[in-house]
Amino acid sequence: MVHRAINAAIVLAAGTFAITKLLTVDRDYWHGWTLYEILWYAPQHNWSAYEEALKTNPVLAKMMISGVVYSVGDWIAQCYEGKPLFDFDRTRMLRSGLVGFTLHGSLSHYYYYFCEALFPYNDWWVIPAKVLFDQTVWAAIWNSIYYVFLGFLRFESPVSIFSELKATFWPMLTAGWKLWPFAHLITYGVIPIEQRLLWVDCVELIWVTILSTYSNEKSEARHLESAPESNTRPPEE
């Protein structure tokens, strides 16, 4: 009960903070406004505030977004695995959010600019080429980073980490091909470069759920396999 109460308090505090920030974006100009005007202008002005953040500190803004998405994505994954809404593993969710904040947001920012520099053309084949590059080279790199970094955060040995990476590398790469090629036709064909990570992070809510579930299932299975071995070990004299 204490565990669930702490989790519920965290969700309530985070949700209250987020909603308050979104609704009070115009608080300095509210004098004489009606409630309807406040709610009407809030989405537009929140978007303007986001664009301003991208101009002043784009990397930090994208790190914050990815951190939130990876935390929420892991929470969704835990609910999908059968855990009650407020019975999630806080440490696991924090690990996922830390990966999103420290690595995904910053690396993706530079990757999209690198991809533009790699294909500086406007021909018809550029969008499929970017999607192909994304879903081979970049997907392989990012999936590997995700699994390795999560393994280190779980204090697993390098041997276990790379063994898990070897076992999951190809299945996860091919699993991404069922989702990302279609999403990236929009990413590279419609979305401006500065807004791409926001769009990708919206799709990431689905993908992080898959990644997190797959990674933690492998880790938990390995721990369950090692537990009987330790229990059957003869006592020391």
Backbone bond lengths (Angstrom), bond angles and torsions (degrees), N, CA, C in turn:
res aa  C-N    CA-C-N  psi(-1)  N-CA   C-N-CA  omega(-1)  CA-C   N-CA-C  phi
1 M - - - 1.452 - - 1.529 111.71 -
2 V 1.333 115.34 -39.65 1.466 119.28 178.79 1.523 110.21 -64.23
3 H 1.329 115.65 -42.76 1.470 121.02 178.88 1.527 110.71 -59.05
4 R 1.319 116.89 -45.86 1.470 120.75 -179.92 1.529 111.21 -67.98
5 A 1.340 116.53 -36.75 1.461 119.83 179.59 1.522 111.01 -64.92
6 I 1.335 116.88 -39.83 1.468 120.71 177.89 1.518 110.08 -64.67
7 N 1.337 116.40 -45.04 1.469 120.29 179.03 1.522 111.84 -62.08
8 A 1.343 116.49 -42.68 1.465 120.20 178.95 1.525 110.74 -63.20
9 A 1.330 116.72 -38.54 1.466 120.48 178.53 1.520 111.03 -65.35
10 I 1.333 116.85 -39.15 1.467 121.26 178.88 1.527 110.11 -64.23
11 V 1.331 116.62 -46.87 1.467 120.97 -179.48 1.523 110.34 -63.38
12 L 1.334 116.38 -43.89 1.462 120.55 -179.04 1.527 110.71 -64.20
13 A 1.331 116.87 -43.33 1.468 120.27 -179.26 1.523 110.98 -65.84
14 A 1.344 116.45 -44.68 1.464 119.91 -179.83 1.519 111.20 -65.45
15 G 1.329 116.56 -43.31 1.459 119.99 179.28 1.515 112.32 -64.89
16 T 1.326 117.04 -41.70 1.465 121.17 178.50 1.522 111.04 -63.68
17 F 1.322 115.93 -43.37 1.469 120.10 179.15 1.524 111.13 -61.90
18 A 1.347 116.41 -45.35 1.468 120.41 -177.90 1.528 111.33 -64.36
19 I 1.335 116.37 -46.86 1.464 119.90 -178.96 1.529 110.91 -64.73
20 T 1.323 115.96 -40.77 1.466 119.91 179.37 1.524 111.14 -62.26
21 K 1.338 116.13 -44.19 1.471 119.91 179.29 1.523 111.28 -62.88
22 L 1.321 116.81 -40.21 1.466 120.79 -178.77 1.527 111.99 -68.47
23 L 1.328 116.52 -38.92 1.454 120.29 -175.38 1.531 113.35 -83.05
24 T 1.339 116.34 -19.80 1.468 119.08 -176.94 1.522 112.40 -105.62
25 V 1.319 116.88 22.18 1.461 120.09 -179.19 1.537 111.40 -61.75
26 D 1.330 117.42 -27.03 1.466 122.02 -178.75 1.529 112.58 -107.02
27 R 1.315 117.99 21.76 1.461 120.14 -172.84 1.532 113.33 -59.90
28 D 1.336 117.33 -26.10 1.464 119.99 179.30 1.522 112.69 -75.83
29 Y 1.343 117.29 -9.35 1.465 120.93 -176.21 1.527 112.32 -123.22
30 W 1.316 117.86 14.95 1.448 121.57 -172.51 1.534 114.65 -72.94
31 H 1.295 118.48 -13.43 1.464 120.85 -172.93 1.535 110.49 -56.34
32 G 1.322 116.86 117.63 1.454 121.70 179.29 1.518 114.45 86.74
33 W 1.352 118.19 -2.45 1.460 120.46 -178.89 1.531 110.43 -79.97
34 T 1.309 115.82 148.14 1.465 120.71 170.83 1.521 109.08 -89.00
35 L 1.325 116.29 165.28 1.468 120.46 177.41 1.517 110.77 -60.32
36 Y 1.324 116.28 -38.02 1.464 120.63 178.41 1.527 110.73 -60.09
37 E 1.335 117.47 -43.50 1.471 121.29 -179.76 1.524 110.94 -65.69
38 I 1.329 116.67 -38.61 1.469 120.42 178.75 1.525 110.61 -61.14
39 L 1.336 115.66 -47.39 1.468 120.24 -178.87 1.522 111.67 -71.47
40 W 1.316 117.44 -31.92 1.456 121.43 -178.47 1.526 111.80 -68.89
41 Y 1.326 116.90 -43.21 1.462 120.80 -175.56 1.531 113.74 -87.73
42 A 1.334 117.73 -14.67 1.468 120.56 -176.12 1.529 113.08 -57.49
43 P 1.351 121.07 -49.09 1.473 119.72 -179.91 1.529 112.98 -59.93
44 Q 1.336 115.90 -45.06 1.461 120.02 -178.87 1.522 111.53 -62.81
45 H 1.326 117.66 -43.28 1.457 120.73 -176.50 1.531 112.10 -77.43
46 N 1.333 117.19 -27.47 1.469 119.21 172.55 1.521 110.30 -66.57
47 W 1.331 115.67 -38.86 1.460 119.27 177.06 1.530 110.62 -64.66
48 S 1.326 117.06 -40.57 1.460 120.94 177.79 1.527 110.59 -63.47
49 A 1.339 116.84 -39.67 1.461 120.55 178.10 1.526 111.15 -64.97
50 Y 1.338 115.74 -38.13 1.461 119.99 177.34 1.535 110.94 -64.82
51 E 1.321 117.02 -43.93 1.463 120.24 178.53 1.523 111.26 -63.89
52 E 1.323 116.98 -35.59 1.464 120.29 177.33 1.525 110.65 -66.64
53 A 1.336 116.04 -39.18 1.466 119.97 177.08 1.520 111.27 -63.30
54 L 1.344 116.13 -36.00 1.470 119.92 177.67 1.520 111.47 -65.27
55 K 1.329 116.91 -30.13 1.464 120.20 179.55 1.528 111.46 -78.00
56 T 1.330 116.79 -40.94 1.460 120.50 -174.95 1.528 112.47 -80.23
57 N 1.335 116.96 -41.90 1.475 119.84 -179.06 1.524 109.00 -150.50
58 P 1.331 117.36 75.66 1.471 120.70 -172.89 1.522 114.04 -62.28
59 V 1.309 117.98 -38.99 1.467 120.11 -176.81 1.520 110.64 -66.17
60 L 1.331 117.37 -46.36 1.465 120.43 -179.72 1.524 110.87 -63.55
61 A 1.335 117.09 -41.19 1.466 120.18 179.23 1.521 110.70 -60.13
62 K 1.320 117.24 -42.33 1.460 120.67 -179.12 1.527 111.61 -73.35
63 M 1.329 116.86 -32.25 1.461 119.88 174.98 1.524 111.01 -63.63
64 M 1.329 116.62 -41.89 1.461 120.56 179.73 1.530 110.68 -62.92
65 I 1.327 116.50 -44.71 1.462 120.41 -179.33 1.528 110.54 -62.14
66 S 1.332 116.42 -46.84 1.467 119.74 -178.85 1.524 111.40 -65.52
67 G 1.328 117.18 -36.43 1.461 120.19 177.89 1.518 111.71 -60.97
68 V 1.335 116.18 -44.33 1.460 120.71 178.83 1.533 110.39 -65.47
69 V 1.334 116.58 -45.67 1.462 120.78 -177.19 1.530 111.04 -62.81
70 Y 1.316 117.53 -42.91 1.463 120.07 -178.77 1.525 111.82 -70.06
71 S 1.327 117.63 -30.89 1.467 120.26 174.98 1.519 110.64 -69.02
72 V 1.335 116.16 -49.39 1.462 120.50 -179.92 1.530 110.71 -64.39
73 G 1.344 116.06 -38.55 1.457 120.12 178.60 1.519 112.19 -60.32
74 D 1.324 116.76 -40.71 1.467 119.71 178.61 1.527 110.55 -69.03
75 W 1.319 116.91 -37.43 1.467 120.51 176.73 1.532 110.42 -60.81
76 I 1.326 116.26 -44.89 1.460 120.51 177.26 1.534 109.89 -61.13
77 A 1.343 116.31 -41.13 1.463 120.33 179.46 1.522 111.05 -60.73
78 Q 1.322 117.01 -42.22 1.465 120.40 -179.87 1.529 111.22 -66.15
79 C 1.331 116.53 -39.03 1.470 119.72 176.56 1.526 110.11 -65.25
80 Y 1.336 116.00 -39.37 1.465 121.12 178.81 1.531 110.84 -63.57
81 E 1.326 116.73 -32.93 1.460 121.35 179.52 1.521 112.36 -75.34
82 G 1.333 117.67 -7.58 1.455 120.64 175.22 1.513 115.48 112.66
83 K 1.334 118.29 1.18 1.457 119.79 179.24 1.526 109.98 -76.93
84 P 1.344 117.81 142.43 1.465 120.18 175.23 1.531 110.71 -59.01
85 L 1.324 115.56 160.42 1.458 121.74 -172.17 1.521 113.18 -54.99
86 F 1.339 116.68 -41.08 1.464 120.33 -176.41 1.530 112.48 -108.61
87 D 1.329 115.95 21.39 1.467 120.09 179.12 1.526 110.87 -111.99
88 F 1.330 116.45 27.46 1.463 120.22 -176.68 1.525 111.64 -76.33
89 D 1.319 114.73 159.82 1.461 122.73 178.08 1.525 108.30 -82.85
90 R 1.331 117.13 107.94 1.471 121.10 -176.56 1.516 111.87 -64.44
91 T 1.320 116.58 -39.60 1.462 120.10 -178.78 1.516 111.11 -64.52
92 R 1.310 116.26 -43.13 1.468 120.60 178.39 1.529 111.05 -62.56
93 M 1.340 116.67 -43.13 1.462 120.47 179.62 1.530 110.59 -65.40
94 L 1.328 116.72 -37.80 1.457 120.90 178.11 1.519 111.34 -65.02
95 R 1.334 116.56 -40.00 1.467 120.14 178.04 1.519 110.88 -60.63
96 S 1.321 116.24 -46.05 1.459 120.22 -179.34 1.530 110.82 -63.87
97 G 1.328 116.43 -43.65 1.461 119.97 178.29 1.512 112.24 -63.14
98 L 1.331 116.18 -35.31 1.466 120.51 179.25 1.525 110.93 -66.65
99 V 1.331 116.67 -38.50 1.467 120.52 176.26 1.526 110.03 -63.23
100 G 1.330 116.21 -44.98 1.458 119.62 179.55 1.514 112.41 -62.95
101 F 1.330 116.31 -43.28 1.465 120.72 -176.74 1.529 112.27 -70.19
102 T 1.314 116.47 -50.44 1.468 119.46 -172.56 1.522 113.55 -78.29
103 L 1.340 116.96 -29.90 1.463 118.99 -171.38 1.521 114.22 -118.21
104 H 1.322 117.38 -51.22 1.463 118.62 -172.02 1.523 112.56 -64.77
105 G 1.332 117.32 -47.04 1.459 119.81 -177.74 1.514 112.94 -62.08
106 S 1.329 116.57 -47.80 1.464 120.56 -177.10 1.524 112.22 -71.66
107 L 1.337 117.42 -45.75 1.461 120.02 -179.24 1.525 111.84 -64.85
108 S 1.328 116.42 -39.12 1.466 119.72 -179.95 1.522 110.90 -66.20
109 H 1.317 117.43 -37.02 1.466 120.96 177.99 1.528 110.42 -55.55
110 Y 1.328 116.06 -49.88 1.465 120.00 -178.17 1.525 111.59 -74.34
111 Y 1.345 116.21 -31.74 1.462 118.51 -179.26 1.526 111.47 -63.22
112 Y 1.323 118.20 -43.86 1.471 120.13 -177.10 1.527 112.04 -65.44
113 Y 1.313 116.51 -33.85 1.465 118.77 175.17 1.533 110.90 -71.55
114 F 1.344 115.60 -37.17 1.463 119.73 176.81 1.521 110.45 -63.45
115 C 1.329 116.09 -41.07 1.467 120.58 180.00 1.526 111.14 -63.63
116 E 1.335 116.87 -38.76 1.461 120.29 177.04 1.525 110.93 -64.74
117 A 1.335 116.04 -39.54 1.466 119.56 179.27 1.525 111.37 -70.02
118 L 1.335 116.10 -29.41 1.463 120.55 -179.15 1.531 111.34 -74.22
119 F 1.328 116.24 -31.21 1.472 121.10 179.82 1.536 109.85 -125.47
120 P 1.325 118.47 70.60 1.474 121.41 -175.17 1.529 112.81 -85.55
121 Y 1.324 115.37 51.24 1.468 119.52 -176.86 1.527 109.72 -129.08
122 N 1.315 116.44 167.45 1.462 122.01 178.38 1.530 112.28 -119.47
123 D 1.318 117.04 17.04 1.462 121.11 -179.56 1.528 110.82 -73.98
124 W 1.342 114.80 166.54 1.454 120.57 -175.56 1.522 113.25 -63.57
125 W 1.342 116.97 -28.92 1.453 120.80 -173.63 1.532 113.24 -82.47
126 V 1.327 117.19 -7.42 1.468 120.17 -173.77 1.528 111.68 -66.04
127 I 1.337 116.94 -43.97 1.473 119.17 -178.43 1.533 111.09 -63.13
128 P 1.355 120.31 -50.32 1.471 118.79 175.59 1.532 112.89 -58.68
129 A 1.342 116.89 -35.75 1.475 119.50 179.34 1.527 110.87 -65.13
130 K 1.329 116.71 -40.92 1.467 120.14 178.01 1.524 111.27 -64.93
131 V 1.324 116.13 -41.52 1.462 120.01 178.69 1.524 110.41 -63.34
132 L 1.326 116.68 -42.55 1.461 121.00 179.13 1.520 111.20 -63.34
133 F 1.321 116.67 -45.13 1.471 120.84 178.19 1.524 110.69 -62.65
134 D 1.318 115.91 -42.38 1.465 121.13 -179.27 1.518 111.23 -61.94
135 Q 1.335 116.26 -42.34 1.454 120.35 -173.48 1.525 114.36 -89.53
136 T 1.298 116.26 5.25 1.473 120.11 172.98 1.531 109.26 -118.74
137 V 1.312 116.59 -71.67 1.469 120.39 -175.46 1.520 111.74 -67.60
138 W 1.347 116.87 -56.23 1.457 118.94 -174.29 1.526 112.17 -68.99
139 A 1.332 117.82 -40.37 1.465 120.15 179.08 1.524 111.11 -62.11
140 A 1.324 116.84 -40.64 1.468 120.51 178.76 1.524 110.71 -63.92
141 I 1.337 116.23 -42.22 1.465 120.43 -179.72 1.523 110.60 -66.02
142 W 1.334 116.98 -48.73 1.461 119.29 -174.88 1.531 112.14 -69.02
143 N 1.329 118.71 -42.23 1.463 120.30 177.16 1.520 111.25 -58.82
144 S 1.329 116.82 -39.32 1.463 121.03 178.76 1.520 111.03 -66.30
145 I 1.333 116.43 -44.55 1.467 120.42 178.29 1.526 110.06 -59.83
146 Y 1.326 116.49 -43.74 1.464 121.18 -177.54 1.529 110.92 -60.23
147 Y 1.312 116.71 -49.32 1.463 119.81 -177.18 1.522 111.89 -68.42
148 V 1.316 117.63 -41.64 1.461 120.61 -178.77 1.525 110.69 -65.64
149 F 1.326 116.41 -45.83 1.463 119.57 -177.84 1.523 111.36 -66.28
150 L 1.336 117.24 -41.20 1.463 120.00 176.67 1.523 111.32 -62.54
151 G 1.317 116.47 -38.95 1.459 120.20 178.31 1.508 112.30 -62.18
152 F 1.320 117.14 -42.90 1.460 120.57 177.54 1.525 111.23 -65.47
153 L 1.326 117.57 -37.39 1.462 120.61 178.04 1.523 111.55 -67.45
154 R 1.351 116.80 -25.34 1.469 120.27 175.60 1.526 111.49 -87.60
155 F 1.340 116.34 4.19 1.467 123.07 179.15 1.524 111.75 60.28
156 E 1.324 116.20 36.95 1.458 120.50 176.04 1.528 109.65 -85.37
157 S 1.296 115.74 159.07 1.461 120.22 -179.26 1.521 109.93 -74.52
158 P 1.329 118.09 152.27 1.471 120.15 177.23 1.522 112.93 -56.10
159 V 1.330 116.84 -34.67 1.467 119.78 179.52 1.527 110.64 -63.68
160 S 1.338 116.43 -44.86 1.463 120.29 179.54 1.524 111.24 -65.56
161 I 1.317 115.71 -40.38 1.467 120.68 -178.42 1.528 110.43 -61.83
162 F 1.306 116.30 -50.61 1.458 119.57 -176.43 1.523 112.02 -73.42
163 S 1.321 117.09 -26.06 1.461 120.10 174.11 1.526 109.79 -66.95
164 E 1.346 116.23 -43.43 1.461 120.49 177.77 1.524 110.77 -65.63
165 L 1.337 116.32 -41.04 1.465 120.26 179.68 1.526 110.68 -61.48
166 K 1.313 116.04 -41.70 1.460 120.39 179.96 1.525 111.38 -63.78
167 A 1.347 116.24 -37.74 1.458 120.47 -177.91 1.519 112.37 -75.17
168 T 1.335 117.46 -29.78 1.466 120.41 -174.23 1.520 113.77 -103.10
169 F 1.319 118.16 -9.94 1.465 120.87 -172.09 1.528 112.19 -57.44
170 W 1.304 117.39 -55.71 1.463 120.28 -175.35 1.529 112.45 -71.28
171 P 1.348 119.68 -44.23 1.472 118.77 177.47 1.526 113.03 -58.42
172 M 1.343 117.97 -40.26 1.456 119.72 -178.90 1.520 111.68 -73.36
173 L 1.322 117.01 -34.98 1.465 119.74 178.36 1.522 110.20 -63.69
174 T 1.321 116.51 -46.22 1.470 120.14 -179.21 1.528 111.65 -71.72
175 A 1.340 117.55 -29.44 1.471 120.06 176.87 1.523 110.17 -64.20
176 G 1.326 116.21 -35.81 1.459 120.20 179.06 1.515 112.87 -65.19
177 W 1.311 117.11 -25.70 1.470 120.96 -179.14 1.530 112.35 -69.70
178 K 1.330 117.11 -13.98 1.464 120.27 177.23 1.528 111.75 -82.61
179 L 1.336 116.19 -14.01 1.463 120.33 -175.53 1.520 113.44 -120.97
180 W 1.335 115.75 -51.63 1.467 119.39 -166.36 1.525 115.89 -72.70
181 P 1.324 121.43 -36.10 1.472 118.04 179.77 1.521 113.16 -56.11
182 F 1.328 117.23 -38.53 1.463 120.41 179.23 1.531 110.86 -71.02
183 A 1.339 115.99 -41.57 1.470 119.66 179.16 1.520 110.92 -65.69
184 H 1.341 116.55 -36.66 1.464 119.61 -175.31 1.526 113.19 -78.78
185 L 1.317 117.90 -14.07 1.460 118.43 170.36 1.531 109.36 -63.07
186 I 1.328 115.97 -32.91 1.466 121.14 174.15 1.516 110.36 -78.61
187 T 1.333 116.82 -41.95 1.471 120.96 -179.10 1.515 111.65 -54.06
188 Y 1.331 115.98 -51.07 1.464 120.26 -174.34 1.528 113.65 -93.98
189 G 1.328 116.45 -13.78 1.454 118.71 -177.46 1.506 114.81 -100.31
190 V 1.349 117.06 -22.75 1.464 120.62 -173.10 1.521 112.64 -126.40
191 I 1.320 117.77 -44.35 1.463 122.40 -169.69 1.535 111.41 -78.53
192 P 1.342 118.83 130.29 1.475 121.13 173.93 1.522 110.62 -61.26
193 I 1.306 116.51 154.02 1.462 121.13 -172.19 1.525 113.00 -58.87
194 E 1.337 118.25 -38.33 1.459 120.39 -178.30 1.523 112.35 -70.00
195 Q 1.334 117.35 -24.18 1.453 121.01 -177.40 1.523 113.07 -96.83
196 R 1.320 116.80 -2.25 1.468 119.34 -172.87 1.525 112.91 -62.98
197 L 1.324 116.63 -41.61 1.453 117.83 -176.73 1.523 111.20 -65.05
198 L 1.326 118.13 -34.54 1.464 120.43 177.97 1.526 110.17 -62.83
199 W 1.326 117.28 -45.58 1.463 121.23 177.17 1.523 110.92 -62.82
200 V 1.330 115.94 -45.83 1.470 120.50 -179.49 1.524 110.52 -61.95
201 D 1.340 116.72 -39.79 1.464 119.58 -179.89 1.520 111.93 -66.81
202 C 1.325 117.36 -30.15 1.471 119.66 174.61 1.531 110.04 -63.26
203 V 1.335 116.29 -42.76 1.469 120.28 177.01 1.527 110.06 -71.51
204 E 1.340 116.64 -29.99 1.465 121.57 -179.23 1.521 112.27 -60.30
205 L 1.326 118.06 -24.71 1.459 119.02 178.13 1.526 110.48 -57.08
206 I 1.329 116.38 -34.72 1.467 120.42 175.36 1.520 110.29 -76.43
207 W 1.337 116.13 -46.11 1.455 120.70 -173.91 1.527 112.47 -68.86
208 V 1.334 117.24 -39.97 1.465 120.32 178.75 1.525 110.02 -64.39
209 T 1.320 116.69 -35.38 1.461 119.78 175.92 1.525 110.44 -58.81
210 I 1.332 116.60 -43.00 1.464 120.89 178.40 1.526 110.87 -67.70
211 L 1.337 116.35 -48.26 1.460 120.86 -178.79 1.527 111.57 -59.42
212 S 1.335 115.50 -49.46 1.454 120.35 -176.52 1.525 111.42 -63.87
213 T 1.330 116.26 -44.09 1.460 120.02 179.16 1.517 111.00 -60.88
214 Y 1.325 116.41 -45.95 1.462 120.97 -177.50 1.531 111.12 -65.16
215 S 1.338 116.71 -44.77 1.459 121.07 -178.30 1.517 111.89 -64.18
216 N 1.325 117.08 -46.46 1.456 120.39 -176.29 1.520 112.00 -74.05
217 E 1.335 117.93 -30.20 1.469 119.93 174.59 1.521 110.33 -62.17
218 K 1.337 116.20 -43.53 1.461 120.26 179.38 1.522 110.92 -64.12
219 S 1.348 116.36 -43.24 1.458 120.58 -178.97 1.523 111.25 -64.50
220 E 1.342 116.86 -45.58 1.459 120.50 -179.85 1.522 111.50 -66.13
221 A 1.328 117.03 -37.84 1.468 120.11 178.56 1.522 110.95 -63.82
222 R 1.330 115.57 -39.03 1.453 119.32 179.58 1.523 111.02 -66.26
223 H 1.338 116.96 -39.12 1.460 120.31 178.63 1.531 111.16 -67.22
224 L 1.335 117.00 -37.07 1.459 120.18 177.98 1.523 111.62 -66.88
225 E 1.336 116.12 -35.07 1.466 119.77 178.54 1.519 111.69 -68.94
226 S 1.347 115.40 -35.59 1.467 119.06 -178.20 1.518 111.81 -78.74
227 A 1.347 117.92 -22.93 1.465 121.14 -177.71 1.518 112.76 -63.27
228 P 1.356 120.32 -48.27 1.474 119.60 178.58 1.515 112.82 -60.53
229 E 1.330 116.90 -33.91 1.460 119.79 -179.96 1.512 110.54 -63.70
230 S 1.361 116.24 -41.47 1.454 119.75 -179.29 1.524 110.65 -70.79
231 N 1.372 116.83 -31.69 1.459 120.15 -179.39 1.518 112.33 -73.58
232 T 1.331 117.47 -28.16 1.459 120.79 -178.13 1.519 112.45 -92.66
233 R 1.332 116.11 -0.83 1.452 119.77 179.88 1.523 108.86 -67.21
234 P 1.358 119.98 132.44 1.480 121.40 -178.31 1.519 111.00 -64.80
235 P 1.343 117.17 142.33 1.466 120.26 -179.91 1.516 111.30 -65.37
236 E 1.318 113.68 147.39 1.465 118.70 178.64 1.522 109.89 -76.54
237 E 1.330 115.77 142.93 1.459 120.08 179.72 1.523 109.11 -86.09
